[in-house]
């Protein structure tokens, strides 16, 4: 096996650093930052809530069917960041 000299180690180090820092540039962006503006003033109801159509949604599914929107009346648009939560065993008190 051939010995690696100082110049070759330097070049290998530089290539390794470049590969480490540029690989993060290939990550997928799920939402578009500042899609709705960079300086928003929030007031009133800002979140929207939907129930889903009863069915089986397996891990790795790429779509779900929504119904019954509540809260903000702003529709979901392409590039919006959404959070899907499954709530279980809750007692809902609608009096407050």
One Martini backbone bead per residue (centre of mass of N, CA, C, O) as a GRO file, in nm:
protein
   96
    1UNK     BB    1   0.097   0.035   0.022
    2UNK     BB    2   0.067   0.364  -0.017
    3UNK     BB    3   0.186   0.654   0.085
    4UNK     BB    4   0.066   0.949   0.237
    5UNK     BB    5   0.102   1.267   0.190
    6UNK     BB    6   0.041   1.586   0.287
    7UNK     BB    7  -0.100   1.682   0.027
    8UNK     BB    8  -0.304   1.449   0.009
    9UNK     BB    9  -0.438   1.497   0.284
   10UNK     BB   10  -0.537   1.781   0.222
   11UNK     BB   11  -0.719   1.708  -0.018
   12UNK     BB   12  -0.897   1.504   0.132
   13UNK     BB   13  -0.999   1.704   0.345
   14UNK     BB   14  -1.134   1.904   0.154
   15UNK     BB   15  -1.329   1.706   0.020
   16UNK     BB   16  -1.472   1.618   0.278
   17UNK     BB   17  -1.580   1.897   0.360
   18UNK     BB   18  -1.740   1.954   0.108
   19UNK     BB   19  -1.928   1.706   0.127
   20UNK     BB   20  -2.050   1.770   0.406
   21UNK     BB   21  -2.167   2.066   0.331
   22UNK     BB   22  -2.327   1.991   0.053
   23UNK     BB   23  -2.535   1.769   0.139
   24UNK     BB   24  -2.744   1.972   0.275
   25UNK     BB   25  -2.845   2.091  -0.012
   26UNK     BB   26  -3.033   1.812  -0.067
   27UNK     BB   27  -3.259   1.878   0.095
   28UNK     BB   28  -3.590   1.877   0.167
   29UNK     BB   29  -3.850   2.105   0.119
   30UNK     BB   30  -4.169   2.121   0.257
   31UNK     BB   31  -4.164   2.427   0.300
   32UNK     BB   32  -4.220   2.773   0.245
   33UNK     BB   33  -4.056   3.021   0.338
   34UNK     BB   34  -4.251   3.300   0.364
   35UNK     BB   35  -4.518   3.247   0.194
   36UNK     BB   36  -4.699   3.468   0.383
   37UNK     BB   37  -4.465   3.623   0.482
   38UNK     BB   38  -4.230   3.782   0.706
   39UNK     BB   39  -4.445   4.012   0.850
   40UNK     BB   40  -4.666   3.900   1.052
   41UNK     BB   41  -4.986   3.978   1.185
   42UNK     BB   42  -5.149   3.843   1.450
   43UNK     BB   43  -5.507   3.758   1.451
   44UNK     BB   44  -5.713   3.572   1.586
   45UNK     BB   45  -5.766   3.306   1.390
   46UNK     BB   46  -5.483   3.097   1.266
   47UNK     BB   47  -5.611   2.819   1.272
   48UNK     BB   48  -5.673   2.502   1.124
   49UNK     BB   49  -5.936   2.245   1.120
   50UNK     BB   50  -5.955   1.890   1.054
   51UNK     BB   51  -6.121   1.626   0.953
   52UNK     BB   52  -6.125   1.292   0.869
   53UNK     BB   53  -6.183   1.045   0.675
   54UNK     BB   54  -6.286   0.749   0.722
   55UNK     BB   55  -6.004   0.524   0.764
   56UNK     BB   56  -5.706   0.390   0.628
   57UNK     BB   57  -5.378   0.503   0.745
   58UNK     BB   58  -5.073   0.442   0.653
   59UNK     BB   59  -4.763   0.423   0.676
   60UNK     BB   60  -4.652   0.641   0.414
   61UNK     BB   61  -4.862   0.808   0.335
   62UNK     BB   62  -4.946   1.080   0.086
   63UNK     BB   63  -5.259   1.086   0.181
   64UNK     BB   64  -5.555   1.272   0.282
   65UNK     BB   65  -5.895   1.310   0.375
   66UNK     BB   66  -6.082   1.599   0.409
   67UNK     BB   67  -6.299   1.763   0.659
   68UNK     BB   68  -6.436   1.990   0.842
   69UNK     BB   69  -6.370   2.299   0.874
   70UNK     BB   70  -6.192   2.490   1.126
   71UNK     BB   71  -6.152   2.814   1.202
   72UNK     BB   72  -5.975   2.914   0.983
   73UNK     BB   73  -6.052   2.995   0.629
   74UNK     BB   74  -5.784   2.909   0.530
   75UNK     BB   75  -5.651   2.745   0.289
   76UNK     BB   76  -5.477   2.504   0.153
   77UNK     BB   77  -5.148   2.519   0.015
   78UNK     BB   78  -4.895   2.508  -0.169
   79UNK     BB   79  -4.626   2.488   0.077
   80UNK     BB   80  -4.757   2.419   0.326
   81UNK     BB   81  -4.749   2.370   0.668
   82UNK     BB   82  -4.832   2.063   0.826
   83UNK     BB   83  -5.015   1.901   1.099
   84UNK     BB   84  -5.046   1.566   1.209
   85UNK     BB   85  -5.298   1.453   1.444
   86UNK     BB   86  -5.368   1.198   1.685
   87UNK     BB   87  -5.643   1.172   1.881
   88UNK     BB   88  -5.692   1.030   2.217
   89UNK     BB   89  -5.879   1.002   2.489
   90UNK     BB   90  -6.094   1.249   2.487
   91UNK     BB   91  -6.251   1.516   2.663
   92UNK     BB   92  -6.487   1.729   2.533
   93UNK     BB   93  -6.531   2.084   2.608
   94UNK     BB   94  -6.775   2.312   2.465
   95UNK     BB   95  -6.834   2.549   2.693
   96UNK     BB   96  -6.558   2.738   2.637
   0.00000   0.00000   0.00000
